[in-house]
Amino acid sequence: MTERASLLERLDRGIVLGAEGYIFELERRGYVQAGAYVPEVVIDYPDAVKELHREFLRAGAEVMVALTYYAHRDKLKTIGREGELEQMNRQAIRLAREVADEGDALVAGNISNTWAYDPGNHEETAEIVRRMYDEQVGWAADEGVDFVIAETLGYLNEGLIALDVIKEYGLPAMITFGSTYKQLLDGHDYADACRILDERGADIVGLNCSRGPHTMLPIIAEIRDAVSCYVAAQPVAYRTTEPQPTFQALTDDGVRAFPIALDPFQTTRFEMADFAVQAQELGVNFIGTCCGAAPHHVRAMAEALGRTVPASRYSADMSLHPMLGTHVSEKDRQHLRDWKD
């Protein structure tokens, strides 16, 4: 078997296409509870997780991200499953690996915002965060992940702690902030925070979640100008605007749509494809998706980047449509005539 290229080797030769949004998509499919958003599905319905990994793989994703977002000790306490913490983390990585091995994909370990860090009590809460990250990254390293993504972080210090822990295990580190507000919660702007992480040895920095394509790109441009390392951009698949720059801010008839009434704001596959091209033009290296995205978005992004992927076999061809197409058989035309009559 040919040895697969590492993350950094892939980034050296071009864009790496990622795909996230597992939690939202599995909630839509009935396997994750909105509110808690804890990935119990990893244990309860592992085949559902594998199927979504497989769909993203066929759509062109080069990274299978282990579904360990919010699979940390504090979150599992809220649903009474803290005792399954290690099982959930290890199982998620094994599921991701099983599907990654069906193609040429990498496996990423995953840690996230903790809701535990408090800059007003830095010493004590930083130690809590470090222990949480050390548990998850330790299991990920033991299971042989290719790199670790620390994502949706709200504080620079969360990012610095995550970076330290990941590097202690000798793994490449991708650190992305959740761009919910104009700045991080500790007052740093995103470009400055990413520059600091770059100087500390992060391999990839950038943004994920909160912002859709339109409102994420301007900040990504600032980050690209501020750092010399690789840059990642993974927006939510929702149509955010300048007045409502994040999906948490979106309203429908004055009622907040986040998180379970966002359907009217869903981006099309074409909007996500346009984002991929614009991100490429900015010099973004890791282009992907976050909450709300589905495999058809990822396929459209892959194709916009000039790739043909397994799911491209079923890409739309309206020329074959019996009413809209140009290649309609005489038999189909007769059916249409009969239907109109």
Secondary structure, 3 states (H helix, E strand, C coil): CCCCCCHHHHHHHCCEECCCCHHHHHHHCCCCCCCCCCCCHHHHCHHHHHHHHHHHHHCCCCEEECCCCCCCHHHHHCCCCHHHHHHHHHHHHHHHHHHHCCCCCEEEEEEECCCCCCHHHHHHHHHHHHHHHHHHHHHHHHCCCCEEEEEEECCHHHHHHHHHHHHHCCCCEEEEEECCCCCCCCCCCHHHHHHHHHHCCCCEEEEECCCCHHHHHHHHHHHHHHCCCEEEEECCCECCCCCCCCCCCCEECCEECCCCCCHHHECCHHHHHHHHHHHHHHCCCEECCCCCCCHHHHHHHHHHCCCCCHHHHHCCCHHHCCCCCCCCCHHHHHHHHHHHC
